[in-house]
Amino acid sequence: MTQHVFQPDLPATPSNRRRGGFTLIELLVVISIIALLSSILLPALGSARESGRAAVCLSNIRQLAVANAAYAEDHSGFYVPASEDIFDPAGNTHRWHGRRLSANSGTPEDTTFDPSRGPLAEYLGHTGSVRFCPTFEDIFDHDTPGAFEVGTGGYGYNRAYIGGRNDLFGTSDKSARHTARTADPKDPTHTVMFTDAAFFKIVAGHNRMIEYSFAETPFIQSFPGPPSTDRWSPSIHFRHQQNTHAAWADGHADARAMTFTNPQFRDFYRKLNLGWFGPESNELFDLQ
């Protein structure tokens, strides 16, 4: 005789219930959590990445100031010329950052500045080239037609007062050939030598950022004496989370926020992060 054993139905519990895949609601919750974490973490990661690149750039621009001081020590105290033959119709081949064979004719190799032949090359380490700002590497366009200052590394030089003497000779060939001496700045800690720099060029209706070798002053120093009331187009580039880097005549470097730009096209220049820091005058650039 077969004996039947009674087994009651057990309630469904975690230990005896078989589960399938995630429900739609559970998937949506997981996706929402991932999206939330991404929105929190990605900006922080991007900020950390830019902080690292900004630190490299700050080191680069400080090395430029150190190299220029070393150049001056070997040249009777005179800083490197910014563009000593810029007004020479047969020249315009010399810059602080490089040399080229021709300004207007020849192959691209002839008309492009070669940083390894620049006057600071022997003071800039084994490559002889200006170290490139890693943040600017993501912004500027090597292939933009008319990108005429290749080799600057994304930095501009104070040509009106340090790399030239517009305050003594105005905008002239003589000004381009004369530079300040290390003893000339009255307050070297507040005299700009180099900054992050760039310029815009309109190509096919789009603004392209290109290298530019000068940190232009707010007001044009056209003649000896006080500067004019005419304004330059800004070339100081605030690309490090709305800051720019400046290297000063005493050899230190720091970050500065934009305080003003050319008022004639204020919104346009601010969108491109081009402007100036400090007071609305030339006092951080001149030798007074």
One Martini backbone bead per residue (centre of mass of N, CA, C, O) as a GRO file, in nm:
protein
  288
    1MET     BB    1   0.097   0.037   0.024
    2THR     BB    2   0.066   0.364  -0.041
    3GLN     BB    3   0.225   0.646   0.100
    4HIS     BB    4   0.103   0.964   0.178
    5VAL     BB    5   0.257   1.280   0.191
    6PHE     BB    6   0.201   1.573   0.346
    7GLN     BB    7   0.243   1.896   0.165
    8PRO     BB    8   0.252   2.205   0.212
    9ASP     BB    9   0.211   2.516   0.106
   10LEU     BB   10   0.450   2.754   0.050
   11PRO     BB   11   0.552   3.047   0.086
   12ALA     BB   12   0.683   3.306  -0.069
   13THR     BB   13   1.037   3.337  -0.066
   14PRO     BB   14   1.361   3.418  -0.109
   15SER     BB   15   1.445   3.101  -0.089
   16ASN     BB   16   1.193   2.988  -0.304
   17ARG     BB   17   1.213   3.209  -0.512
   18ARG     BB   18   1.202   3.274  -0.850
   19ARG     BB   19   1.397   3.480  -1.056
   20GLY     BB   20   1.436   3.700  -1.285
   21GLY     BB   21   1.473   3.981  -1.412
   22PHE     BB   22   1.453   4.293  -1.441
   23THR     BB   23   1.262   4.542  -1.409
   24LEU     BB   24   1.175   4.833  -1.551
   25ILE     BB   25   1.197   5.005  -1.296
   26GLU     BB   26   1.479   4.913  -1.209
   27LEU     BB   27   1.627   5.010  -1.463
   28LEU     BB   28   1.549   5.309  -1.436
   29VAL     BB   29   1.687   5.354  -1.166
   30VAL     BB   30   1.975   5.281  -1.253
   31ILE     BB   31   1.998   5.489  -1.480
   32SER     BB   32   1.949   5.736  -1.299
   33ILE     BB   33   2.196   5.696  -1.118
   34ILE     BB   34   2.411   5.708  -1.339
   35ALA     BB   35   2.337   5.990  -1.442
   36LEU     BB   36   2.385   6.137  -1.174
   37LEU     BB   37   2.682   6.057  -1.133
   38SER     BB   38   2.783   6.180  -1.399
   39SER     BB   39   2.693   6.477  -1.340
   40ILE     BB   40   2.893   6.491  -1.095
   41LEU     BB   41   3.178   6.372  -1.202
   42LEU     BB   42   3.258   6.498  -1.480
   43PRO     BB   43   3.317   6.791  -1.394
   44ALA     BB   44   3.533   6.711  -1.188
   45LEU     BB   45   3.722   6.574  -1.393
   46GLY     BB   46   3.752   6.820  -1.579
   47SER     BB   47   3.868   7.007  -1.362
   48ALA     BB   48   4.114   6.834  -1.291
   49ARG     BB   49   4.238   6.834  -1.573
   50GLU     BB   50   4.268   7.144  -1.597
   51SER     BB   51   4.446   7.183  -1.350
   52GLY     BB   52   4.683   7.024  -1.467
   53ARG     BB   53   4.724   7.198  -1.724
   54ALA     BB   54   4.761   7.469  -1.578
   55ALA     BB   55   5.021   7.389  -1.431
   56VAL     BB   56   5.188   7.355  -1.687
   57CYS     BB   57   5.150   7.640  -1.798
   58LEU     BB   58   5.272   7.793  -1.559
   59SER     BB   59   5.551   7.668  -1.595
   60ASN     BB   60   5.605   7.763  -1.883
   61ILE     BB   61   5.582   8.076  -1.838
   62ARG     BB   62   5.805   8.091  -1.631
   63GLN     BB   63   6.032   7.985  -1.821
   64LEU     BB   64   6.026   8.230  -2.004
   65ALA     BB   65   6.120   8.435  -1.795
   66VAL     BB   66   6.386   8.291  -1.729
   67ALA     BB   67   6.499   8.294  -2.019
   68ASN     BB   68   6.499   8.605  -2.048
   69ALA     BB   69   6.693   8.657  -1.814
   70ALA     BB   70   6.929   8.494  -1.936
   71TYR     BB   71   6.953   8.659  -2.191
   72ALA     BB   72   7.015   8.930  -2.051
   73GLU     BB   73   7.279   8.838  -1.912
   74ASP     BB   74   7.411   8.795  -2.218
   75HIS     BB   75   7.289   9.116  -2.303
   76SER     BB   76   7.348   9.363  -2.107
   77GLY     BB   77   7.031   9.346  -1.984
   78PHE     BB   78   6.871   9.271  -2.241
   79TYR     BB   79   6.599   9.187  -2.377
   80VAL     BB   80   6.419   9.028  -2.591
   81PRO     BB   81   6.301   9.070  -2.888
   82ALA     BB   82   5.993   9.058  -3.032
   83SER     BB   83   6.029   9.237  -3.336
   84GLU     BB   84   6.292   9.377  -3.487
   85ASP     BB   85   6.173   9.349  -3.820
   86ILE     BB   86   5.861   9.432  -3.867
   87PHE     BB   87   5.926   9.716  -4.045
   88ASP     BB   88   6.071   9.546  -4.259
   89PRO     BB   89   6.003   9.480  -4.585
   90ALA     BB   90   6.255   9.256  -4.599
   91GLY     BB   91   6.149   9.113  -4.341
   92ASN     BB   92   5.977   8.976  -4.088
   93THR     BB   93   6.159   8.711  -3.939
   94HIS     BB   94   6.155   8.810  -3.632
   95ARG     BB   95   6.119   8.647  -3.315
   96TRP     BB   96   6.110   8.541  -2.993
   97HIS     BB   97   6.013   8.231  -3.104
   98GLY     BB   98   6.151   8.285  -3.403
   99ARG     BB   99   6.229   8.184  -3.743
  100ARG     BB  100   6.236   8.297  -4.089
  101LEU     BB  101   6.289   8.331  -4.433
  102SER     BB  102   5.987   8.445  -4.496
  103ALA     BB  103   5.692   8.651  -4.517
  104ASN     BB  104   5.564   8.621  -4.847
  105SER     BB  105   5.746   8.379  -4.961
  106GLY     BB  106   5.716   8.057  -5.052
  107THR     BB  107   5.708   7.811  -4.858
  108PRO     BB  108   5.579   7.716  -4.562
  109GLU     BB  109   5.866   7.671  -4.447
  110ASP     BB  110   5.955   7.973  -4.499
  111THR     BB  111   5.692   8.127  -4.342
  112THR     BB  112   5.755   7.962  -4.091
  113PHE     BB  113   5.825   7.946  -3.776
  114ASP     BB  114   6.130   7.851  -3.604
  115PRO     BB  115   6.191   7.773  -3.277
  116SER     BB  116   6.493   7.659  -3.297
  117ARG     BB  117   6.583   7.973  -3.409
  118GLY     BB  118   6.545   8.124  -3.165
  119PRO     BB  119   6.671   8.338  -2.912
  120LEU     BB  120   6.562   8.121  -2.672
  121ALA     BB  121   6.647   7.826  -2.733
  122GLU     BB  122   6.907   7.789  -2.539
  123TYR     BB  123   6.693   7.843  -2.274
  124LEU     BB  124   6.466   7.581  -2.334
  125GLY     BB  125   6.627   7.338  -2.375
  126HIS     BB  126   6.661   7.059  -2.581
  127THR     BB  127   6.445   7.163  -2.804
  128GLY     BB  128   6.419   7.488  -2.841
  129SER     BB  129   6.114   7.518  -2.744
  130VAL     BB  130   5.810   7.610  -2.685
  131ARG     BB  131   5.594   7.519  -2.460
  132PHE     BB  132   5.282   7.392  -2.479
  133CYS     BB  133   4.968   7.463  -2.413
  134PRO     BB  134   4.737   7.219  -2.335
  135THR     BB  135   4.474   7.383  -2.362
  136PHE     BB  136   4.526   7.513  -2.646
  137GLU     BB  137   4.539   7.247  -2.809
  138ASP     BB  138   4.205   7.231  -2.801
  139ILE     BB  139   4.152   7.521  -2.960
  140PHE     BB  140   4.336   7.547  -3.180
  141ASP     BB  141   4.427   7.595  -3.540
  142HIS     BB  142   4.665   7.486  -3.749
  143ASP     BB  143   4.487   7.508  -4.041
  144THR     BB  144   4.457   7.800  -4.045
  145PRO     BB  145   4.450   8.047  -4.242
  146GLY     BB  146   4.693   8.270  -4.128
  147ALA     BB  147   4.870   8.119  -3.908
  148PHE     BB  148   5.152   8.324  -3.838
  149GLU     BB  149   5.246   8.223  -3.514
  150VAL     BB  150   5.396   7.971  -3.512
  151GLY     BB  151   5.557   7.877  -3.186
  152THR     BB  152   5.448   8.017  -2.908
  153GLY     BB  153   5.253   7.812  -2.727
  154GLY     BB  154   5.031   8.047  -2.639
  155TYR     BB  155   5.218   8.309  -2.616
  156GLY     BB  156   5.274   8.647  -2.494
  157TYR     BB  157   5.448   8.956  -2.546
  158ASN     BB  158   5.574   9.257  -2.418
  159ARG     BB  159   5.636   9.484  -2.674
  160ALA     BB  160   5.597   9.792  -2.577
  161TYR     BB  161   5.821   9.764  -2.308
  162ILE     BB  162   6.014   9.503  -2.327
  163GLY     BB  163   6.040   9.408  -2.651
  164GLY     BB  164   6.008   9.724  -2.651
  165ARG     BB  165   5.995  10.111  -2.710
  166ASN     BB  166   5.724  10.295  -2.730
  167ASP     BB  167   5.782  10.509  -2.500
  168LEU     BB  168   6.032  10.629  -2.678
  169PHE     BB  169   5.948  10.558  -3.019
  170GLY     BB  170   5.706  10.426  -3.068
  171THR     BB  171   5.584  10.319  -3.377
  172SER     BB  172   5.888  10.165  -3.469
  173ASP     BB  173   6.189  10.053  -3.564
  174LYS     BB  174   6.338  10.148  -3.310
  175SER     BB  175   6.153  10.011  -3.105
  176ALA     BB  176   6.197   9.714  -3.207
  177ARG     BB  177   6.527   9.728  -3.148
  178HIS     BB  178   6.438   9.800  -2.856
  179THR     BB  179   6.486   9.728  -2.512
  180ALA     BB  180   6.461   9.638  -2.210
  181ARG     BB  181   6.591   9.632  -1.897
  182THR     BB  182   6.616   9.488  -1.592
  183ALA     BB  183   6.622   9.792  -1.451
  184ASP     BB  184   6.356   9.943  -1.560
  185PRO     BB  185   6.154   9.833  -1.379
  186LYS     BB  186   6.012   9.962  -1.093
  187ASP     BB  187   5.799   9.696  -1.076
  188PRO     BB  188   5.849   9.371  -1.140
  189THR     BB  189   5.591   9.239  -0.992
  190HIS     BB  190   5.409   9.460  -1.198
  191THR     BB  191   5.539   9.342  -1.481
  192VAL     BB  192   5.467   9.237  -1.779
  193MET     BB  193   5.581   8.973  -2.001
  194PHE     BB  194   5.372   8.724  -1.999
  195THR     BB  195   5.096   8.554  -2.170
  196ASP     BB  196   4.826   8.434  -2.252
  197ALA     BB  197   4.755   8.376  -2.607
  198ALA     BB  198   4.542   8.511  -2.876
  199PHE     BB  199   4.357   8.481  -3.189
  200PHE     BB  200   4.125   8.576  -3.432
  201LYS     BB  201   3.972   8.401  -3.718
  202ILE     BB  202   3.782   8.425  -4.003
  203VAL     BB  203   3.633   8.113  -4.122
  204ALA     BB  204   3.362   8.054  -4.283
  205GLY     BB  205   3.208   8.213  -4.033
  206HIS     BB  206   3.438   8.129  -3.826
  207ASN     BB  207   3.597   8.119  -3.523
  208ARG     BB  208   3.953   8.115  -3.500
  209MET     BB  209   4.214   8.006  -3.312
  210ILE     BB  210   4.531   8.163  -3.278
  211GLU     BB  211   4.840   8.238  -3.275
  212TYR     BB  212   5.013   8.487  -3.060
  213SER     BB  213   5.306   8.693  -2.970
  214PHE     BB  214   5.122   8.916  -2.815
  215ALA     BB  215   5.068   9.131  -2.532
  216GLU     BB  216   4.842   9.349  -2.543
  217THR     BB  217   4.754   9.650  -2.469
  218PRO     BB  218   4.488   9.845  -2.403
  219PHE     BB  219   4.674  10.086  -2.505
  220ILE     BB  220   4.815  10.266  -2.749
  221GLN     BB  221   5.170  10.314  -2.816
  222SER     BB  222   5.246  10.541  -3.062
  223PHE     BB  223   5.402  10.740  -2.866
  224PRO     BB  224   5.573  10.918  -2.686
  225GLY     BB  225   5.464  10.874  -2.374
  226PRO     BB  226   5.159  10.865  -2.345
  227PRO     BB  227   4.903  10.697  -2.416
  228SER     BB  228   4.646  10.644  -2.591
  229THR     BB  229   4.284  10.607  -2.646
  230ASP     BB  230   4.343  10.376  -2.810
  231ARG     BB  231   4.249  10.041  -2.886
  232TRP     BB  232   4.305   9.723  -2.865
  233SER     BB  233   4.296   9.413  -2.949
  234PRO     BB  234   4.265   9.146  -2.771
  235SER     BB  235   4.517   8.872  -2.658
  236ILE     BB  236   4.431   8.784  -2.390
  237HIS     BB  237   4.385   8.447  -2.263
  238PHE     BB  238   4.098   8.297  -2.084
  239ARG     BB  239   4.134   7.939  -2.063
  240HIS     BB  240   4.139   7.888  -1.734
  241GLN     BB  241   3.863   7.909  -1.607
  242GLN     BB  242   3.876   8.237  -1.665
  243ASN     BB  243   4.191   8.231  -1.688
  244THR     BB  244   4.517   8.364  -1.673
  245HIS     BB  245   4.861   8.384  -1.746
  246ALA     BB  246   5.139   8.541  -1.569
  247ALA     BB  247   5.456   8.685  -1.636
  248TRP     BB  248   5.707   8.846  -1.460
  249ALA     BB  249   5.995   9.042  -1.422
  250ASP     BB  250   6.077   8.865  -1.151
  251GLY     BB  251   5.969   8.546  -1.240
  252HIS     BB  252   5.684   8.524  -1.174
  253ALA     BB  253   5.366   8.336  -1.154
  254ASP     BB  254   5.008   8.376  -1.243
  255ALA     BB  255   4.665   8.415  -1.190
  256ARG     BB  256   4.402   8.578  -1.393
  257ALA     BB  257   4.126   8.776  -1.416
  258MET     BB  258   3.891   8.925  -1.585
  259THR     BB  259   3.798   9.290  -1.605
  260PHE     BB  260   3.831   9.355  -1.923
  261THR     BB  261   3.743   9.497  -2.244
  262ASN     BB  262   3.654   9.585  -2.542
  263PRO     BB  263   3.372   9.788  -2.565
  264GLN     BB  264   3.292   9.767  -2.869
  265PHE     BB  265   3.316   9.418  -2.832
  266ARG     BB  266   3.243   9.277  -2.561
  267ASP     BB  267   3.079   9.013  -2.617
  268PHE     BB  268   3.270   8.890  -2.823
  269TYR     BB  269   3.531   8.875  -2.644
  270ARG     BB  270   3.411   8.718  -2.406
  271LYS     BB  271   3.341   8.464  -2.568
  272LEU     BB  272   3.668   8.435  -2.637
  273ASN     BB  273   3.845   8.516  -2.384
  274LEU     BB  274   3.913   8.835  -2.435
  275GLY     BB  275   4.148   9.052  -2.251
  276TRP     BB  276   4.188   9.194  -1.921
  277PHE     BB  277   4.376   9.281  -1.638
  278GLY     BB  278   4.311   9.492  -1.410
  279PRO     BB  279   4.351   9.796  -1.483
  280GLU     BB  280   4.232  10.055  -1.709
  281SER     BB  281   4.548  10.022  -1.822
  282ASN     BB  282   4.918  10.023  -1.864
  283GLU     BB  283   5.053   9.972  -1.570
  284LEU     BB  284   5.128   9.648  -1.607
  285PHE     BB  285   5.336   9.717  -1.866
  286ASP     BB  286   5.492   9.932  -1.782
  287LEU     BB  287   5.784  10.099  -1.613
  288GLN     BB  288   5.631  10.272  -1.365
   0.00000   0.00000   0.00000
